[in-house]
Amino acid sequence: MAITATMLSRSAGVAAAAAGLIFIGIQINHPPLDASTITTTEVAIRDALKVVMAVLALVGITGMYLRQVKQTGVLG
């Protein structure tokens, strides 16, 4: 399977959508961040998901930029 510009744009869109869904999921029923809850497994899992979300968002935003730079040029 060859990698095409269309496939990269779609992959970037999927990455951005996944980052948005993870963001929504993390915010639902978020525990208060105080001394008694910061050492729980739930907070550790949420923090790991936040890292994954950040990477997916970065990939998604980069893909959107690459789609636009093709049309408007480097300075656009």
mmCIF file of the N, C-alpha and C atoms, coordinates in Angstrom:
data_MODEL
# 
_entry.id   MODEL 
# 
loop_
_atom_site.group_PDB 
_atom_site.id 
_atom_site.type_symbol 
_atom_site.label_atom_id 
_atom_site.label_alt_id 
_atom_site.label_comp_id 
_atom_site.label_asym_id 
_atom_site.label_entity_id 
_atom_site.label_seq_id 
_atom_site.pdbx_PDB_ins_code 
_atom_site.Cartn_x 
_atom_site.Cartn_y 
_atom_site.Cartn_z 
_atom_site.occupancy 
_atom_site.B_iso_or_equiv 
_atom_site.pdbx_formal_charge 
_atom_site.auth_seq_id 
_atom_site.auth_comp_id 
_atom_site.auth_asym_id 
_atom_site.auth_atom_id 
_atom_site.pdbx_PDB_model_num 
ATOM 1   N N  . MET A 1 1  ? 0.844   -1.169 0.000  1.00 0.00 ? 1  MET A N  1 
ATOM 2   C CA . MET A 1 1  ? 0.000   0.000  0.000  1.00 0.00 ? 1  MET A CA 1 
ATOM 3   C C  . MET A 1 1  ? 0.896   1.241  0.000  1.00 0.00 ? 1  MET A C  1 
ATOM 4   N N  . ALA A 1 2  ? 0.661   2.098  -0.950 1.00 0.00 ? 2  ALA A N  1 
ATOM 5   C CA . ALA A 1 2  ? 1.460   3.307  -1.093 1.00 0.00 ? 2  ALA A CA 1 
ATOM 6   C C  . ALA A 1 2  ? 0.890   4.422  -0.222 1.00 0.00 ? 2  ALA A C  1 
ATOM 7   N N  . ILE A 1 3  ? 1.780   5.222  0.325  1.00 0.00 ? 3  ILE A N  1 
ATOM 8   C CA . ILE A 1 3  ? 1.369   6.366  1.132  1.00 0.00 ? 3  ILE A CA 1 
ATOM 9   C C  . ILE A 1 3  ? 1.119   7.547  0.211  1.00 0.00 ? 3  ILE A C  1 
ATOM 10  N N  . THR A 1 4  ? -0.095  8.078  0.264  1.00 0.00 ? 4  THR A N  1 
ATOM 11  C CA . THR A 1 4  ? -0.449  9.215  -0.580 1.00 0.00 ? 4  THR A CA 1 
ATOM 12  C C  . THR A 1 4  ? -0.788  10.417 0.300  1.00 0.00 ? 4  THR A C  1 
ATOM 13  N N  . ALA A 1 5  ? -0.879  11.561 -0.338 1.00 0.00 ? 5  ALA A N  1 
ATOM 14  C CA . ALA A 1 5  ? -1.219  12.783 0.394  1.00 0.00 ? 5  ALA A CA 1 
ATOM 15  C C  . ALA A 1 5  ? -2.626  12.699 0.968  1.00 0.00 ? 5  ALA A C  1 
ATOM 16  N N  . THR A 1 6  ? -3.526  12.078 0.231  1.00 0.00 ? 6  THR A N  1 
ATOM 17  C CA . THR A 1 6  ? -4.892  11.924 0.721  1.00 0.00 ? 6  THR A CA 1 
ATOM 18  C C  . THR A 1 6  ? -4.930  11.037 1.957  1.00 0.00 ? 6  THR A C  1 
ATOM 19  N N  . MET A 1 7  ? -4.149  9.968  1.921  1.00 0.00 ? 7  MET A N  1 
ATOM 20  C CA . MET A 1 7  ? -4.117  9.058  3.064  1.00 0.00 ? 7  MET A CA 1 
ATOM 21  C C  . MET A 1 7  ? -3.517  9.742  4.291  1.00 0.00 ? 7  MET A C  1 
ATOM 22  N N  . LEU A 1 8  ? -2.503  10.574 4.095  1.00 0.00 ? 8  LEU A N  1 
ATOM 23  C CA . LEU A 1 8  ? -1.916  11.305 5.210  1.00 0.00 ? 8  LEU A CA 1 
ATOM 24  C C  . LEU A 1 8  ? -2.887  12.334 5.779  1.00 0.00 ? 8  LEU A C  1 
ATOM 25  N N  . SER A 1 9  ? -3.633  12.988 4.916  1.00 0.00 ? 9  SER A N  1 
ATOM 26  C CA . SER A 1 9  ? -4.630  13.963 5.387  1.00 0.00 ? 9  SER A CA 1 
ATOM 27  C C  . SER A 1 9  ? -5.721  13.274 6.186  1.00 0.00 ? 9  SER A C  1 
ATOM 28  N N  . ARG A 1 10 ? -6.157  12.134 5.714  1.00 0.00 ? 10 ARG A N  1 
ATOM 29  C CA . ARG A 1 10 ? -7.190  11.387 6.446  1.00 0.00 ? 10 ARG A CA 1 
ATOM 30  C C  . ARG A 1 10 ? -6.661  10.898 7.786  1.00 0.00 ? 10 ARG A C  1 
ATOM 31  N N  . SER A 1 11 ? -5.427  10.428 7.800  1.00 0.00 ? 11 SER A N  1 
ATOM 32  C CA . SER A 1 11 ? -4.828  9.959  9.048  1.00 0.00 ? 11 SER A CA 1 
ATOM 33  C C  . SER A 1 11 ? -4.691  11.099 10.055 1.00 0.00 ? 11 SER A C  1 
ATOM 34  N N  . ALA A 1 12 ? -4.329  12.274 9.568  1.00 0.00 ? 12 ALA A N  1 
ATOM 35  C CA . ALA A 1 12 ? -4.232  13.438 10.456 1.00 0.00 ? 12 ALA A CA 1 
ATOM 36  C C  . ALA A 1 12 ? -5.596  13.814 11.008 1.00 0.00 ? 12 ALA A C  1 
ATOM 37  N N  . GLY A 1 13 ? -6.620  13.717 10.187 1.00 0.00 ? 13 GLY A N  1 
ATOM 38  C CA . GLY A 1 13 ? -7.971  13.994 10.657 1.00 0.00 ? 13 GLY A CA 1 
ATOM 39  C C  . GLY A 1 13 ? -8.432  12.999 11.703 1.00 0.00 ? 13 GLY A C  1 
ATOM 40  N N  . VAL A 1 14 ? -8.116  11.729 11.500 1.00 0.00 ? 14 VAL A N  1 
ATOM 41  C CA . VAL A 1 14 ? -8.472  10.706 12.477 1.00 0.00 ? 14 VAL A CA 1 
ATOM 42  C C  . VAL A 1 14 ? -7.721  10.946 13.782 1.00 0.00 ? 14 VAL A C  1 
ATOM 43  N N  . ALA A 1 15 ? -6.446  11.333 13.688 1.00 0.00 ? 15 ALA A N  1 
ATOM 44  C CA . ALA A 1 15 ? -5.653  11.614 14.887 1.00 0.00 ? 15 ALA A CA 1 
ATOM 45  C C  . ALA A 1 15 ? -6.234  12.797 15.652 1.00 0.00 ? 15 ALA A C  1 
ATOM 46  N N  . ALA A 1 16 ? -6.643  13.840 14.943 1.00 0.00 ? 16 ALA A N  1 
ATOM 47  C CA . ALA A 1 16 ? -7.234  15.012 15.605 1.00 0.00 ? 16 ALA A CA 1 
ATOM 48  C C  . ALA A 1 16 ? -8.576  14.653 16.255 1.00 0.00 ? 16 ALA A C  1 
ATOM 49  N N  . ALA A 1 17 ? -9.371  13.852 15.583 1.00 0.00 ? 17 ALA A N  1 
ATOM 50  C CA . ALA A 1 17 ? -10.654 13.438 16.152 1.00 0.00 ? 17 ALA A CA 1 
ATOM 51  C C  . ALA A 1 17 ? -10.449 12.555 17.386 1.00 0.00 ? 17 ALA A C  1 
ATOM 52  N N  . ALA A 1 18 ? -9.474  11.655 17.326 1.00 0.00 ? 18 ALA A N  1 
ATOM 53  C CA . ALA A 1 18 ? -9.180  10.798 18.476 1.00 0.00 ? 18 ALA A CA 1 
ATOM 54  C C  . ALA A 1 18 ? -8.694  11.634 19.660 1.00 0.00 ? 18 ALA A C  1 
ATOM 55  N N  . ALA A 1 19 ? -7.881  12.658 19.386 1.00 0.00 ? 19 ALA A N  1 
ATOM 56  C CA . ALA A 1 19 ? -7.420  13.540 20.463 1.00 0.00 ? 19 ALA A CA 1 
ATOM 57  C C  . ALA A 1 19 ? -8.602  14.262 21.098 1.00 0.00 ? 19 ALA A C  1 
ATOM 58  N N  . GLY A 1 20 ? -9.537  14.696 20.305 1.00 0.00 ? 20 GLY A N  1 
ATOM 59  C CA . GLY A 1 20 ? -10.725 15.353 20.840 1.00 0.00 ? 20 GLY A CA 1 
ATOM 60  C C  . GLY A 1 20 ? -11.565 14.419 21.690 1.00 0.00 ? 20 GLY A C  1 
ATOM 61  N N  . LEU A 1 21 ? -11.727 13.182 21.248 1.00 0.00 ? 21 LEU A N  1 
ATOM 62  C CA . LEU A 1 21 ? -12.493 12.214 22.028 1.00 0.00 ? 21 LEU A CA 1 
ATOM 63  C C  . LEU A 1 21 ? -11.806 11.877 23.339 1.00 0.00 ? 21 LEU A C  1 
ATOM 64  N N  . ILE A 1 22 ? -10.487 11.745 23.309 1.00 0.00 ? 22 ILE A N  1 
ATOM 65  C CA . ILE A 1 22 ? -9.746  11.489 24.541 1.00 0.00 ? 22 ILE A CA 1 
ATOM 66  C C  . ILE A 1 22 ? -9.891  12.681 25.484 1.00 0.00 ? 22 ILE A C  1 
ATOM 67  N N  . PHE A 1 23 ? -9.837  13.895 24.949 1.00 0.00 ? 23 PHE A N  1 
ATOM 68  C CA . PHE A 1 23 ? -9.998  15.088 25.773 1.00 0.00 ? 23 PHE A CA 1 
ATOM 69  C C  . PHE A 1 23 ? -11.351 15.085 26.481 1.00 0.00 ? 23 PHE A C  1 
ATOM 70  N N  . ILE A 1 24 ? -12.396 14.749 25.750 1.00 0.00 ? 24 ILE A N  1 
ATOM 71  C CA . ILE A 1 24 ? -13.726 14.694 26.344 1.00 0.00 ? 24 ILE A CA 1 
ATOM 72  C C  . ILE A 1 24 ? -13.787 13.602 27.408 1.00 0.00 ? 24 ILE A C  1 
ATOM 73  N N  . GLY A 1 25 ? -13.222 12.438 27.093 1.00 0.00 ? 25 GLY A N  1 
ATOM 74  C CA . GLY A 1 25 ? -13.242 11.325 28.037 1.00 0.00 ? 25 GLY A CA 1 
ATOM 75  C C  . GLY A 1 25 ? -12.486 11.608 29.318 1.00 0.00 ? 25 GLY A C  1 
ATOM 76  N N  . ILE A 1 26 ? -11.394 12.323 29.206 1.00 0.00 ? 26 ILE A N  1 
ATOM 77  C CA . ILE A 1 26 ? -10.591 12.646 30.389 1.00 0.00 ? 26 ILE A CA 1 
ATOM 78  C C  . ILE A 1 26 ? -11.353 13.588 31.316 1.00 0.00 ? 26 ILE A C  1 
ATOM 79  N N  . GLN A 1 27 ? -12.116 14.501 30.752 1.00 0.00 ? 27 GLN A N  1 
ATOM 80  C CA . GLN A 1 27 ? -12.791 15.511 31.558 1.00 0.00 ? 27 GLN A CA 1 
ATOM 81  C C  . GLN A 1 27 ? -14.015 14.985 32.308 1.00 0.00 ? 27 GLN A C  1 
ATOM 82  N N  . ILE A 1 28 ? -14.591 13.885 31.838 1.00 0.00 ? 28 ILE A N  1 
ATOM 83  C CA . ILE A 1 28 ? -15.789 13.345 32.479 1.00 0.00 ? 28 ILE A CA 1 
ATOM 84  C C  . ILE A 1 28 ? -15.426 12.784 33.848 1.00 0.00 ? 28 ILE A C  1 
ATOM 85  N N  . ASN A 1 29 ? -16.090 13.267 34.864 1.00 0.00 ? 29 ASN A N  1 
ATOM 86  C CA . ASN A 1 29 ? -15.924 12.808 36.245 1.00 0.00 ? 29 ASN A CA 1 
ATOM 87  C C  . ASN A 1 29 ? -14.469 12.888 36.719 1.00 0.00 ? 29 ASN A C  1 
ATOM 88  N N  . HIS A 1 30 ? -13.805 13.972 36.380 1.00 0.00 ? 30 HIS A N  1 
ATOM 89  C CA . HIS A 1 30 ? -12.404 14.158 36.761 1.00 0.00 ? 30 HIS A CA 1 
ATOM 90  C C  . HIS A 1 30 ? -12.307 14.368 38.273 1.00 0.00 ? 30 HIS A C  1 
ATOM 91  N N  . PRO A 1 31 ? -11.401 13.635 38.950 1.00 0.00 ? 31 PRO A N  1 
ATOM 92  C CA . PRO A 1 31 ? -11.287 13.807 40.407 1.00 0.00 ? 31 PRO A CA 1 
ATOM 93  C C  . PRO A 1 31 ? -10.570 15.117 40.740 1.00 0.00 ? 31 PRO A C  1 
ATOM 94  N N  . PRO A 1 32 ? -10.810 15.643 41.928 1.00 0.00 ? 32 PRO A N  1 
ATOM 95  C CA . PRO A 1 32 ? -10.071 16.845 42.337 1.00 0.00 ? 32 PRO A CA 1 
ATOM 96  C C  . PRO A 1 32 ? -8.594  16.504 42.535 1.00 0.00 ? 32 PRO A C  1 
ATOM 97  N N  . LEU A 1 33 ? -7.739  17.405 42.143 1.00 0.00 ? 33 LEU A N  1 
ATOM 98  C CA . LEU A 1 33 ? -6.302  17.144 42.253 1.00 0.00 ? 33 LEU A CA 1 
ATOM 99  C C  . LEU A 1 33 ? -5.777  17.695 43.571 1.00 0.00 ? 33 LEU A C  1 
ATOM 100 N N  . ASP A 1 34 ? -5.965  16.930 44.607 1.00 0.00 ? 34 ASP A N  1 
ATOM 101 C CA . ASP A 1 34 ? -5.419  17.305 45.901 1.00 0.00 ? 34 ASP A CA 1 
ATOM 102 C C  . ASP A 1 34 ? -4.485  16.190 46.380 1.00 0.00 ? 34 ASP A C  1 
ATOM 103 N N  . ALA A 1 35 ? -3.928  16.348 47.551 1.00 0.00 ? 35 ALA A N  1 
ATOM 104 C CA . ALA A 1 35 ? -2.903  15.420 48.041 1.00 0.00 ? 35 ALA A CA 1 
ATOM 105 C C  . ALA A 1 35 ? -3.412  13.994 48.201 1.00 0.00 ? 35 ALA A C  1 
ATOM 106 N N  . SER A 1 36 ? -4.687  13.809 48.458 1.00 0.00 ? 36 SER A N  1 
ATOM 107 C CA . SER A 1 36 ? -5.192  12.454 48.678 1.00 0.00 ? 36 SER A CA 1 
ATOM 108 C C  . SER A 1 36 ? -5.470  11.699 47.381 1.00 0.00 ? 36 SER A C  1 
ATOM 109 N N  . THR A 1 37 ? -5.714  12.392 46.275 1.00 0.00 ? 37 THR A N  1 
ATOM 110 C CA . THR A 1 37 ? -6.053  11.699 45.027 1.00 0.00 ? 37 THR A CA 1 
ATOM 111 C C  . THR A 1 37 ? -4.930  11.716 43.998 1.00 0.00 ? 37 THR A C  1 
ATOM 112 N N  . ILE A 1 38 ? -3.902  12.498 44.186 1.00 0.00 ? 38 ILE A N  1 
ATOM 113 C CA . ILE A 1 38 ? -2.874  12.634 43.165 1.00 0.00 ? 38 ILE A CA 1 
ATOM 114 C C  . ILE A 1 38 ? -2.039  11.369 43.001 1.00 0.00 ? 38 ILE A C  1 
ATOM 115 N N  . THR A 1 39 ? -2.024  10.500 44.007 1.00 0.00 ? 39 THR A N  1 
ATOM 116 C CA . THR A 1 39 ? -1.226  9.275  43.934 1.00 0.00 ? 39 THR A CA 1 
ATOM 117 C C  . THR A 1 39 ? -2.045  8.057  43.538 1.00 0.00 ? 39 THR A C  1 
ATOM 118 N N  . THR A 1 40 ? -3.284  8.238  43.115 1.00 0.00 ? 40 THR A N  1 
ATOM 119 C CA . THR A 1 40 ? -4.127  7.098  42.750 1.00 0.00 ? 40 THR A CA 1 
ATOM 120 C C  . THR A 1 40 ? -3.828  6.639  41.325 1.00 0.00 ? 40 THR A C  1 
ATOM 121 N N  . THR A 1 41 ? -4.239  5.419  41.048 1.00 0.00 ? 41 THR A N  1 
ATOM 122 C CA . THR A 1 41 ? -4.051  4.855  39.708 1.00 0.00 ? 41 THR A CA 1 
ATOM 123 C C  . THR A 1 41 ? -4.877  5.607  38.673 1.00 0.00 ? 41 THR A C  1 
ATOM 124 N N  . GLU A 1 42 ? -6.053  6.065  39.065 1.00 0.00 ? 42 GLU A N  1 
ATOM 125 C CA . GLU A 1 42 ? -6.920  6.791  38.130 1.00 0.00 ? 42 GLU A CA 1 
ATOM 126 C C  . GLU A 1 42 ? -6.235  8.045  37.594 1.00 0.00 ? 42 GLU A C  1 
ATOM 127 N N  . VAL A 1 43 ? -5.583  8.781  38.467 1.00 0.00 ? 43 VAL A N  1 
ATOM 128 C CA . VAL A 1 43 ? -4.887  9.994  38.036 1.00 0.00 ? 43 VAL A CA 1 
ATOM 129 C C  . VAL A 1 43 ? -3.705  9.637  37.135 1.00 0.00 ? 43 VAL A C  1 
ATOM 130 N N  . ALA A 1 44 ? -3.012  8.555  37.428 1.00 0.00 ? 44 ALA A N  1 
ATOM 131 C CA . ALA A 1 44 ? -1.885  8.127  36.593 1.00 0.00 ? 44 ALA A CA 1 
ATOM 132 C C  . ALA A 1 44 ? -2.359  7.745  35.187 1.00 0.00 ? 44 ALA A C  1 
ATOM 133 N N  . ILE A 1 45 ? -3.487  7.053  35.111 1.00 0.00 ? 45 ILE A N  1 
ATOM 134 C CA . ILE A 1 45 ? -4.032  6.673  33.804 1.00 0.00 ? 45 ILE A CA 1 
ATOM 135 C C  . ILE A 1 45 ? -4.479  7.913  33.034 1.00 0.00 ? 45 ILE A C  1 
ATOM 136 N N  . ARG A 1 46 ? -5.136  8.829  33.725 1.00 0.00 ? 46 ARG A N  1 
ATOM 137 C CA . ARG A 1 46 ? -5.570  10.071 33.064 1.00 0.00 ? 46 ARG A CA 1 
ATOM 138 C C  . ARG A 1 46 ? -4.374  10.874 32.557 1.00 0.00 ? 46 ARG A C  1 
ATOM 139 N N  . ASP A 1 47 ? -3.299  10.916 33.338 1.00 0.00 ? 47 ASP A N  1 
ATOM 140 C CA . ASP A 1 47 ? -2.108  11.643 32.896 1.00 0.00 ? 47 ASP A CA 1 
ATOM 141 C C  . ASP A 1 47 ? -1.464  10.980 31.686 1.00 0.00 ? 47 ASP A C  1 
ATOM 142 N N  . ALA A 1 48 ? -1.445  9.652  31.658 1.00 0.00 ? 48 ALA A N  1 
ATOM 143 C CA . ALA A 1 48 ? -0.907  8.945  30.492 1.00 0.00 ? 48 ALA A CA 1 
ATOM 144 C C  . ALA A 1 48 ? -1.763  9.226  29.257 1.00 0.00 ? 48 ALA A C  1 
ATOM 145 N N  . LEU A 1 49 ? -3.087  9.242  29.428 1.00 0.00 ? 49 LEU A N  1 
ATOM 146 C CA . LEU A 1 49 ? -3.975  9.562  28.314 1.00 0.00 ? 49 LEU A CA 1 
ATOM 147 C C  . LEU A 1 49 ? -3.785  10.998 27.840 1.00 0.00 ? 49 LEU A C  1 
ATOM 148 N N  . LYS A 1 50 ? -3.448  11.898 28.751 1.00 0.00 ? 50 LYS A N  1 
ATOM 149 C CA . LYS A 1 50 ? -3.194  13.289 28.354 1.00 0.00 ? 50 LYS A CA 1 
ATOM 150 C C  . LYS A 1 50 ? -1.965  13.381 27.458 1.00 0.00 ? 50 LYS A C  1 
ATOM 151 N N  . VAL A 1 51 ? -0.953  12.561 27.715 1.00 0.00 ? 51 VAL A N  1 
ATOM 152 C CA . VAL A 1 51 ? 0.240   12.541 26.860 1.00 0.00 ? 51 VAL A CA 1 
ATOM 153 C C  . VAL A 1 51 ? -0.117  12.008 25.478 1.00 0.00 ? 51 VAL A C  1 
ATOM 154 N N  . VAL A 1 52 ? -0.896  10.930 25.430 1.00 0.00 ? 52 VAL A N  1 
ATOM 155 C CA . VAL A 1 52 ? -1.334  10.370 24.145 1.00 0.00 ? 52 VAL A CA 1 
ATOM 156 C C  . VAL A 1 52 ? -2.167  11.396 23.384 1.00 0.00 ? 52 VAL A C  1 
ATOM 157 N N  . MET A 1 53 ? -3.054  12.085 24.102 1.00 0.00 ? 53 MET A N  1 
ATOM 158 C CA . MET A 1 53 ? -3.887  13.110 23.479 1.00 0.00 ? 53 MET A CA 1 
ATOM 159 C C  . MET A 1 53 ? -3.031  14.225 22.874 1.00 0.00 ? 53 MET A C  1 
ATOM 160 N N  . ALA A 1 54 ? -2.008  14.651 23.593 1.00 0.00 ? 54 ALA A N  1 
ATOM 161 C CA . ALA A 1 54 ? -1.147  15.725 23.097 1.00 0.00 ? 54 ALA A CA 1 
ATOM 162 C C  . ALA A 1 54 ? -0.421  15.301 21.826 1.00 0.00 ? 54 ALA A C  1 
ATOM 163 N N  . VAL A 1 55 ? 0.063   14.069 21.791 1.00 0.00 ? 55 VAL A N  1 
ATOM 164 C CA . VAL A 1 55 ? 0.767   13.577 20.593 1.00 0.00 ? 55 VAL A CA 1 
ATOM 165 C C  . VAL A 1 55 ? -0.199  13.493 19.413 1.00 0.00 ? 55 VAL A C  1 
ATOM 166 N N  . LEU A 1 56 ? -1.391  12.945 19.641 1.00 0.00 ? 56 LEU A N  1 
ATOM 167 C CA . LEU A 1 56 ? -2.371  12.851 18.558 1.00 0.00 ? 56 LEU A CA 1 
ATOM 168 C C  . LEU A 1 56 ? -2.792  14.235 18.064 1.00 0.00 ? 56 LEU A C  1 
ATOM 169 N N  . ALA A 1 57 ? -2.949  15.183 18.969 1.00 0.00 ? 57 ALA A N  1 
ATOM 170 C CA . ALA A 1 57 ? -3.308  16.546 18.563 1.00 0.00 ? 57 ALA A CA 1 
ATOM 171 C C  . ALA A 1 57 ? -2.192  17.181 17.738 1.00 0.00 ? 57 ALA A C  1 
ATOM 172 N N  . LEU A 1 58 ? -0.960  16.945 18.134 1.00 0.00 ? 58 LEU A N  1 
ATOM 173 C CA . LEU A 1 58 ? 0.175   17.481 17.382 1.00 0.00 ? 58 LEU A CA 1 
ATOM 174 C C  . LEU A 1 58 ? 0.219   16.904 15.972 1.00 0.00 ? 58 LEU A C  1 
ATOM 175 N N  . VAL A 1 59 ? -0.014  15.613 15.855 1.00 0.00 ? 59 VAL A N  1 
ATOM 176 C CA . VAL A 1 59 ? -0.042  14.976 14.532 1.00 0.00 ? 59 VAL A CA 1 
ATOM 177 C C  . VAL A 1 59 ? -1.197  15.534 13.705 1.00 0.00 ? 59 VAL A C  1 
ATOM 178 N N  . GLY A 1 60 ? -2.355  15.693 14.326 1.00 0.00 ? 60 GLY A N  1 
ATOM 179 C CA . GLY A 1 60 ? -3.514  16.221 13.604 1.00 0.00 ? 60 GLY A CA 1 
ATOM 180 C C  . GLY A 1 60 ? -3.313  17.646 13.126 1.00 0.00 ? 60 GLY A C  1 
ATOM 181 N N  . ILE A 1 61 ? -2.781  18.494 13.979 1.00 0.00 ? 61 ILE A N  1 
ATOM 182 C CA . ILE A 1 61 ? -2.549  19.894 13.602 1.00 0.00 ? 61 ILE A CA 1 
ATOM 183 C C  . ILE A 1 61 ? -1.477  19.991 12.520 1.00 0.00 ? 61 ILE A C  1 
ATOM 184 N N  . THR A 1 62 ? -0.434  19.167 12.634 1.00 0.00 ? 62 THR A N  1 
ATOM 185 C CA . THR A 1 62 ? 0.613   19.162 11.609 1.00 0.00 ? 62 THR A CA 1 
ATOM 186 C C  . THR A 1 62 ? 0.049   18.718 10.268 1.00 0.00 ? 62 THR A C  1 
ATOM 187 N N  . GLY A 1 63 ? -0.801  17.712 10.276 1.00 0.00 ? 63 GLY A N  1 
ATOM 188 C CA . GLY A 1 63 ? -1.419  17.248 9.035  1.00 0.00 ? 63 GLY A CA 1 
ATOM 189 C C  . GLY A 1 63 ? -2.296  18.303 8.399  1.00 0.00 ? 63 GLY A C  1 
ATOM 190 N N  . MET A 1 64 ? -3.037  19.046 9.231  1.00 0.00 ? 64 MET A N  1 
ATOM 191 C CA . MET A 1 64 ? -3.867  20.127 8.693  1.00 0.00 ? 64 MET A CA 1 
ATOM 192 C C  . MET A 1 64 ? -3.000  21.231 8.102  1.00 0.00 ? 64 MET A C  1 
ATOM 193 N N  . TYR A 1 65 ? -1.892  21.523 8.762  1.00 0.00 ? 65 TYR A N  1 
ATOM 194 C CA . TYR A 1 65 ? -0.972  22.538 8.250  1.00 0.00 ? 65 TYR A CA 1 
ATOM 195 C C  . TYR A 1 65 ? -0.388  22.103 6.909  1.00 0.00 ? 65 TYR A C  1 
ATOM 196 N N  . LEU A 1 66 ? 0.019   20.841 6.810  1.00 0.00 ? 66 LEU A N  1 
ATOM 197 C CA . LEU A 1 66 ? 0.623   20.365 5.563  1.00 0.00 ? 66 LEU A CA 1 
ATOM 198 C C  . LEU A 1 66 ? -0.374  20.408 4.410  1.00 0.00 ? 66 LEU A C  1 
ATOM 199 N N  . ARG A 1 67 ? -1.628  20.204 4.698  1.00 0.00 ? 67 ARG A N  1 
ATOM 200 C CA . ARG A 1 67 ? -2.656  20.310 3.664  1.00 0.00 ? 67 ARG A CA 1 
ATOM 201 C C  . ARG A 1 67 ? -2.776  21.758 3.183  1.00 0.00 ? 67 ARG A C  1 
ATOM 202 N N  . GLN A 1 68 ? -2.709  22.712 4.097  1.00 0.00 ? 68 GLN A N  1 
ATOM 203 C CA . GLN A 1 68 ? -2.846  24.116 3.737  1.00 0.00 ? 68 GLN A CA 1 
ATOM 204 C C  . GLN A 1 68 ? -1.600  24.665 3.058  1.00 0.00 ? 68 GLN A C  1 
ATOM 205 N N  . VAL A 1 69 ? -0.417  24.225 3.504  1.00 0.00 ? 69 VAL A N  1 
ATOM 206 C CA . VAL A 1 69 ? 0.812   24.770 2.921  1.00 0.00 ? 69 VAL A CA 1 
ATOM 207 C C  . VAL A 1 69 ? 0.952   24.368 1.458  1.00 0.00 ? 69 VAL A C  1 
ATOM 208 N N  . LYS A 1 70 ? 0.370   23.248 1.101  1.00 0.00 ? 70 LYS A N  1 
ATOM 209 C CA . LYS A 1 70 ? 0.382   22.809 -0.298 1.00 0.00 ? 70 LYS A CA 1 
ATOM 210 C C  . LYS A 1 70 ? -0.401  23.788 -1.167 1.00 0.00 ? 70 LYS A C  1 
ATOM 211 N N  . GLN A 1 71 ? -1.459  24.366 -0.618 1.00 0.00 ? 71 GLN A N  1 
ATOM 212 C CA . GLN A 1 71 ? -2.319  25.253 -1.393 1.00 0.00 ? 71 GLN A CA 1 
ATOM 213 C C  . GLN A 1 71 ? -1.862  26.721 -1.332 1.00 0.00 ? 71 GLN A C  1 
ATOM 214 N N  . THR A 1 72 ? -1.330  27.153 -0.191 1.00 0.00 ? 72 THR A N  1 
ATOM 215 C CA . THR A 1 72 ? -1.034  28.570 -0.019 1.00 0.00 ? 72 THR A CA 1 
ATOM 216 C C  . THR A 1 72 ? 0.451   28.919 -0.057 1.00 0.00 ? 72 THR A C  1 
ATOM 217 N N  . GLY A 1 73 ? 1.302   27.939 -0.092 1.00 0.00 ? 73 GLY A N  1 
ATOM 218 C CA . GLY A 1 73 ? 2.727   28.212 -0.083 1.00 0.00 ? 73 GLY A CA 1 
ATOM 219 C C  . GLY A 1 73 ? 3.273   28.265 1.331  1.00 0.00 ? 73 GLY A C  1 
ATOM 220 N N  . VAL A 1 74 ? 4.573   28.347 1.461  1.00 0.00 ? 74 VAL A N  1 
ATOM 221 C CA . VAL A 1 74 ? 5.231   28.296 2.765  1.00 0.00 ? 74 VAL A CA 1 
ATOM 222 C C  . VAL A 1 74 ? 4.844   29.482 3.642  1.00 0.00 ? 74 VAL A C  1 
ATOM 223 N N  . LEU A 1 75 ? 4.762   30.677 3.084  1.00 0.00 ? 75 LEU A N  1 
ATOM 224 C CA . LEU A 1 75 ? 4.439   31.853 3.876  1.00 0.00 ? 75 LEU A CA 1 
ATOM 225 C C  . LEU A 1 75 ? 2.953   31.988 4.160  1.00 0.00 ? 75 LEU A C  1 
ATOM 226 N N  . GLY A 1 76 ? 2.129   31.240 3.454  1.00 0.00 ? 76 GLY A N  1 
ATOM 227 C CA . GLY A 1 76 ? 0.678   31.326 3.663  1.00 0.00 ? 76 GLY A CA 1 
ATOM 228 C C  . GLY A 1 76 ? 0.282   30.661 4.935  1.00 0.00 ? 76 GLY A C  1 
# 
